[in-house]
Amino acid sequence: MATIHDVAARAGVSVATVSHVINASRNVKTETRDRVLAAIADLHYRRDGVARSLRRNKTGTIGVVVADIASSFFAELVRGIESAIQTIDPAFNYILSNTDEDAARERKCIDVLLEKRIDGLILTPAGGNEAYLSDLISRPFPLVFADRAVSGVDADTVAVDNVSASRDIVRHLLDLGHRRIALLKARLPVSSINDRMTGYREALHEAGLPFVPGLVIESGSKVAAAVEAGRVILAIDPLPDAVYCTNDFMTLGMMRAIHDARLNCPRDIAVAAFDDFIWANSFRPQLTAIAQPAFAMGEHAVRLLIDRMGEHRTGHGVHLTLSTEMLVRESCGAHRTIAGGRRNLRKAEEDLASGN
């Protein structure tokens, strides 16, 4: 592989002049610059990124560790991360790892990325690595949590208000007259799922309804497991009026279970979902869902991380909360889009009842 010395010899200039041409760090005469570029092309020269990163003690590489890339939410989050990197500084690279919601695998992924000398990390934590992550922050090392916070770890975080959003969508079910509302809950020890459970309970409490543990069914966070959990819900006697699903895999599994049982949604059982996804309005019925700004979450995570990496911001972690949107479609018996929570919900239901 050609070196910078080879390029300098071919062009008849100094190594410093080649460096100035490559890095645009100083004006070089047009004729000289053209000779250097011609030599680079002839020799197929490429900069040695490893040597350059060792000199600068920076690799220009960000680590991205997500919980499950098969989820449409996390796929969109990564798209936002990539878009922001290209917009802010195309010289940055990122390495993507997937943990499948496994804490041991998460720790291994992070260790491998640290060995590759990443400059910072964006993480959707699987839970269970609190002490390890606290130690990472204390070094200090630039770290941003996306979608989920970790209790006791003072890192930058970008997420949504899962409690409030869940409370709103359960209130929507209650406003439609549903009283026995089941919860299909992903079995994950993470803040987002726990907060969605809290919002569910708060909405029931506000309505003067008891929390019934038997209406809460947990599932592994895969579609196949959610189908089996959905069948458990459909076997509850009497059948619940509605079910609230805490992520996209839970929703897909629940809808499959309803289809397999030859039941009708929403006539036999209503379904409300946390996480909108690209197929949600292609279902029959179209799904009522909480939409998260996954793309924007990825963009904000990159900005927080680059600020922290550049030491433009030091000290305690920043917690950025983005807005959600409740999309009222057909799976609960309504079909209007409600932005910003319950603001226009009553009017939408009145319009629906009157046929407008």
N, C-alpha and C positions, 0 to 999 in steps of 0.2 A: 504494500500500500504506500502510495506516494506521501512524502512528508512536506512540511512547509519549507524545509531546506531545499528539497527537490524543486519546488515551485520557484523559489528565489533564484536558484541556479539557472533554470530554464528561461526565466524572464530577464535575467541579468540585473537583478536588483537585490537589495538587502532583505533579510528576513523581516525586519521591522516594517519595511515598505509593504510587503505582502500582508502583514498583520493589519496595517492601516487600511488596505484595500478591503480585506475580508470584514473587518469590524466597523468600517466607515468612521474610524476614530480621528482621521486627519485628512485634509484635502491632499489629493495626489494628482499630478498632472495627467490629463486625459490620455496621452500617449502611453505613459508608464502604466496607468491603470488598465488600459486595454491589453498591454503585454502580459500583465499579471493574470488577468481573467482568461486570456488565451492559454497561458501555461496551466492554469487550474483545469480548464476544459480538456486540454491535451493529456494531462496526467491523471484525469479523473480523481482529483484531490478532494478529500472530505476531511473536515475538521475532526480531530480526536476529541470527542465529547467527554470521555472519561478523564483524559489529562487536563482538559480545560476546567472541568468541575472540581478536580483536585486542587488546581491553582486557586480557584475562586472560593473553594469550600462550599460551593452551591452546585446542585445538579440541574436546577430548573425543572424539577419533577415533583409533582403532587401525587400522593397516594389517595385512592378513593376506595373505600371498603363499604360495600352495601350488604344488606341482609339477605336479599333474594332477588337477583336480576330477572327472574322469571315473572315477577310482579310488574304489572304495567306502571304502577306508581314509581317503583325504583328505576325502571327503564327511563321514564320521563325525567326523573331527578338527575340521572346521569347525562341525559341530553342537555339539560340546563347547565350542568357543570362544564361540559365540553364547549357549549356555546359561549359561556362567560370567559373561559380560558382563551378561546380564539379572539374574542373581542378585546379583552384587557391586555393580553400579551401572548401572541401566537408562538413565542419562543418557549413558552412553558409546555411541558408534556404531562400526561397523567397515566398512572398505572391502575387499572381496575381489578379489584378482587371481590369475590362473592363468598359469603360465609354460610349461606343456607340456614341462618338463624342459630348457628352453633358457636357458643362462646369459645370453646377450645380452638376451633378453626379460625375464629376471629383473631385470637391472640397470635396464632401461627402466621396468619396473613400479615399482621402488623409487624411482627418480627422480621419477616422476609423483606417487607418494604423498607424497614429501617436499615437493614443490611445493604439495600440498594441506595441508601443515602438520600431518601426523599427529603424535600425541604419542608413539607407540611402534610397534614392528613385530614381528609374529610371522612367521617365515619357515621354510619347508622348502626349504633351499638345493639348487639344481641342480648346484652345483660350478662352479669356474672364476672365482668372484668374490671370492677370499680377500682380496686387497689392498684391494679396494673396501669389503668388509665390515669389515676391520680399521680402515680410516679412519673408517667410520661409528661404530664403537665408541669410537674415540679422541676424538670430538668433545666430550663423550660423548653418545650417543643410545641410548635404551632399545631393546634388541633381544633377542628370545628365539628360539632355534632349536628347532623342533619336529620330532621323528622323526630328524633327522640333525644331527650335529655337524660343525663345519668346523675342520680342523686349523690351529692357529696363531691362531685368532680366539677371544678370551677373552670369550665371551658366555654368558648363561644358556641352558641346554639341558635339554629334557625328551625322553627317548627310552627305549628298552628295551635290554636286553643281547642284541644280535643274535647275538653270538658264542656265548654259552651256549645260547640258544634253538635256534640252528641245529645246534649240536653234539648237543643232545638229540634232535632229530627225525631226524637222520642215524643216531644210535645206535639209535633205534627201528627204523629200516629194517635195520640190521645185526643187531639182536636177532631179527628175523624171518627171518634167513638170507640176506638180499640182500647180494651182494658187489660186483657191478658196478653202482655207483650213479652215474648221470649227474647233472649239474647244469645246469639251464636258468637262465642268469644274465642279468638285465637289464643292458644295456650302459649303465651310468650311473656317472659318477665321483663317487659319494657314499659316505659312511661306512657307511650301513646295508647296502648291497649288498656292499661290500668286507668288512664284518664277517661277513655271512652266508657268504661264500666262505671266510673264515678258519675259521668253525665247522665247515663241511663238511670242510675239510682236516684239522682237529684230530681229528674223530671217526674219519676213516679212519686217521690215524696211530696213535691209541690202539688201534685194532683190528688193527694190524700190516699194514694194506693200503697199497699204493702210491697216490700221487696220479697219476692218468692224465690228462694235459691233453686227450687226445682225447675224454674223456667230459664235458668242460666246453664247452657251446655257449652263445654269447652271442646276445642278441636285442635289437632296438630295443624300447623299453618301450611297446608297443602290442599289442593282441591279434592283429592280422593278422600282424605280424612274428613274434610268438611261435608262431603256427600253423606258419609256415615253418620256424622253428628246431626246433619239435617234430618236424616231418617229418625233419629232419636226424638227430635223435636216434633216430628209429625206423628209419633206414636204416643205423645202425651195426651192424656184423657182428663178433661176435655181438650180438644185441639186449641192451641193459642190463637188469638185473633190476628196476631202479627208477629213478625220476628225482625229484630234489628241485628244486622251482620257487621262485625267490627273491622273487616278489611275485604279486599276484592276477592281473595281466595274463599273466604267464608260465604260471600254472596254467590259466587259461581257454584259452589257445592250445594248451597241451599236451593238454588233454582233448579239444579239437576235433580235433587231429591224430590222436589215438588212435581217436576215433570214425570219422573219415574213412578210416583204414586198416583199419577193421573188426576192430580188436583189442579184447581184453577187459582192463579194469583191475579188479582187480589180477592176474588170472590170467596175462596175457601180460607185463604191466609194471605195477609198483606206482607210485603217485604220492603224494608228500608235498609240502605247500605251506606257504610262509610267507605269512601273512595269511589269516585266516578272513574270510568275507564272508557276506552274508545268504543267498546261494544255495548255500553249501557243503554244507549238509545236505539240499539238494534234488536234488543230483546223484545219478546212479546209476553207480558207487557213491558214497556219501557221502564227502566228502573229509576225510582226516586233515590237520590244519593247526595251525600256530602262530597263536593269536589274540593280537592286540595290543590294549591298552586305548586305542583311538584317541580315544574320547569323553573319557576321563579325561585323556589327553595334552593335548587342547585346553583342558580346564578348568585344568590345572596351568600351562599356558603363559600363560593370561590372568593367573592369580594372580602368577606370577613377574614378568610385565611390569608389572602395576599397582604392585607393590611397588617395582620399579625406577623407574617413572615418578614415583611419589610420593616417591622418595628415601628410602624406609624402609630400603633396602638399597643400599649402594654397594660399590665394590671389585670383586674378581674374580668372574667368573661362577660361578653355582651349576649343578651338573650333577645332575639328578634322573633316576634310573633306575627305571622302572616294571616290574612283573612281567608276564610273558607266561603263557599257558596252552596246553598241548599238548592238542588235541582229537583223540583217537584214534577214528576212525570205521572206514570200510570199505576205503578206497582202497589201504591197505597190507596188508589182511588181518586187521585188528583193529577193534573197535568200542566200546572203553571210553573215557570221558573221564578224562584224567590231568591233575590240577591241580598246578602247581608243578614241572614237569619229569618226571623218571623215577621219582619216589617209589613209585608204585603200578603201574609198568609190568609188572613181572614177574608180579604177582598177576593183572593183567588178562589177560595172555597165557595164564597157567595156567588161568584160568577159561574162556577161549575154547576152549582145547584140550580141556577136559573137558566142554564143552557147557553150562556154567553161565551 
